[in-house]
Amino acid sequence: MTTDPRRRRPRQDTPPVRRQRQDTPPVEVYELVPVRRPGPGTGLSLESVARRSGLHPELVRRMVALGLVEATRDAAGRLWFDPSAPRTLARVQRLRAGLPLNYASIGLVLDLLDRISLLEAALRRAGVRSDTVPWT
């Protein structure tokens, strides 16, 4: 007896994502590739990020509120960070010390720097060379 591959049972370790359009009944959609989100077992706590970055935990909370660093909340409301968060916070602090900008403006600068990095990487993949030395 063969089973129809379209009738596979959903994975038990990934919760379904419910999507509903106005004219159709709700449908459960399962992630094809589970995304590891920072949490109690996989990420860094607020205290460890603050200790590693040398910042006060309240300042780290404010940077999360401004969107300068990504964090997730667990069921108890505690913040959990990706392991790269201290590096991001150090980058924010370097920009803050080197430029006369407030934290909201630094968010824009970070977005622009990330965009420049993506464009430079695309140019390198395409094999395009510039006669000038890259400024970054």
C-alpha positions as CSV (number, residue, x, y, z in Angstrom):
1,M,0.0,0.0,0.0
2,T,1.5,3.4,-1.0
3,T,0.6,6.7,0.5
4,D,-0.1,9.8,-1.4
5,P,2.8,12.2,-0.8
6,R,0.4,15.1,-0.8
7,R,-1.3,13.6,2.3
8,R,1.8,13.6,4.5
9,R,1.3,14.3,8.1
10,P,2.5,17.7,9.2
11,R,5.7,17.9,11.2
12,Q,5.1,18.0,14.9
13,D,8.0,20.3,15.8
14,T,6.9,23.3,13.8
15,P,3.6,25.0,14.7
16,P,1.3,25.7,11.9
17,V,0.9,29.2,10.6
18,R,-2.8,30.1,10.1
19,R,-3.6,32.1,7.0
20,Q,-7.0,33.2,6.1
21,R,-8.3,35.2,3.2
22,Q,-11.7,36.8,3.3
23,D,-13.4,34.4,0.7
24,T,-11.8,31.1,1.9
25,P,-11.7,29.0,5.0
26,P,-8.6,29.1,7.2
27,V,-5.7,27.0,6.0
28,E,-2.8,25.7,8.1
29,V,0.5,26.2,6.4
30,Y,3.7,24.6,7.8
31,E,7.2,26.0,7.3
32,L,9.3,24.0,4.8
33,V,12.5,25.0,6.7
34,P,12.2,25.6,10.4
35,V,13.6,29.0,11.3
36,R,15.6,29.0,14.5
37,R,14.5,32.0,16.5
38,P,16.4,33.1,19.5
39,G,14.9,31.7,22.7
40,P,15.8,30.3,26.1
41,G,17.9,27.5,24.6
42,T,19.3,29.1,21.4
43,G,19.8,32.8,22.1
44,L,21.4,35.2,24.5
45,S,19.6,36.7,27.4
46,L,19.4,40.4,28.0
47,E,21.8,40.3,30.8
48,S,24.5,38.4,28.8
49,V,24.1,40.7,25.8
50,A,24.4,43.8,28.1
51,R,27.5,42.2,29.8
52,R,29.2,41.3,26.5
53,S,28.5,44.7,24.9
54,G,29.4,46.7,28.0
55,L,26.0,48.5,28.0
56,H,23.4,48.9,30.7
57,P,20.4,46.5,30.2
58,E,18.0,49.5,30.0
59,L,20.0,51.0,27.1
60,V,19.8,47.6,25.3
61,R,16.0,47.6,25.9
62,R,15.8,51.1,24.4
63,M,17.8,50.0,21.3
64,V,15.4,47.1,20.8
65,A,12.5,49.6,21.0
66,L,14.2,51.8,18.4
67,G,14.8,48.8,16.1
68,L,18.6,49.0,16.2
69,V,18.9,45.4,17.3
70,E,16.6,42.4,16.9
71,A,15.1,40.5,19.8
72,T,12.3,38.1,20.5
73,R,10.2,37.7,23.7
74,D,9.5,34.4,25.3
75,A,6.2,33.6,27.1
76,A,7.4,35.3,30.3
77,G,8.2,38.5,28.4
78,R,12.0,38.2,28.6
79,L,14.1,39.4,25.7
80,W,16.3,36.9,23.8
81,F,18.9,37.9,21.2
82,D,20.7,36.4,18.3
83,P,24.4,35.6,19.1
84,S,25.4,38.5,16.7
85,A,23.6,41.1,18.9
86,P,26.7,42.2,20.9
87,R,28.5,42.9,17.5
88,T,25.6,44.9,16.3
89,L,25.5,46.9,19.5
90,A,29.2,47.6,19.3
91,R,28.6,48.9,15.7
92,V,25.9,51.2,17.0
93,Q,28.1,52.5,19.7
94,R,31.0,53.2,17.3
95,L,28.7,55.1,15.0
96,R,27.2,57.0,17.9
97,A,30.7,58.0,19.1
98,G,32.0,58.8,15.7
99,L,29.1,60.8,14.2
100,P,27.0,63.5,15.8
101,L,23.8,61.5,15.4
102,N,21.0,60.4,17.7
103,Y,20.0,56.7,17.9
104,A,17.1,57.0,15.5
105,S,19.4,58.4,12.8
106,I,21.9,55.7,13.4
107,G,19.2,53.2,12.5
108,L,19.0,54.8,9.1
109,V,22.8,54.8,8.8
110,L,22.9,51.1,9.6
111,D,20.3,50.4,7.0
112,L,22.3,52.3,4.4
113,L,25.5,50.6,5.3
114,D,23.8,47.2,5.0
115,R,22.4,48.1,1.6
116,I,25.9,49.3,0.5
117,S,27.4,45.9,1.6
118,L,24.8,44.0,-0.4
119,L,25.4,46.1,-3.5
120,E,29.2,45.7,-3.2
121,A,28.8,41.9,-2.8
122,A,26.6,41.8,-5.9
123,L,29.2,43.7,-7.9
124,R,31.9,41.3,-6.7
125,R,29.7,38.3,-7.7
126,A,29.1,39.9,-11.1
127,G,32.9,40.4,-11.6
128,V,32.6,44.1,-12.0
129,R,35.7,45.9,-10.9
130,S,36.0,49.5,-10.0
131,D,39.1,51.6,-10.6
132,T,38.7,53.1,-7.2
133,V,39.5,51.4,-3.9
134,P,36.3,50.6,-1.9
135,W,35.8,53.0,0.9
136,T,34.6,50.3,3.4
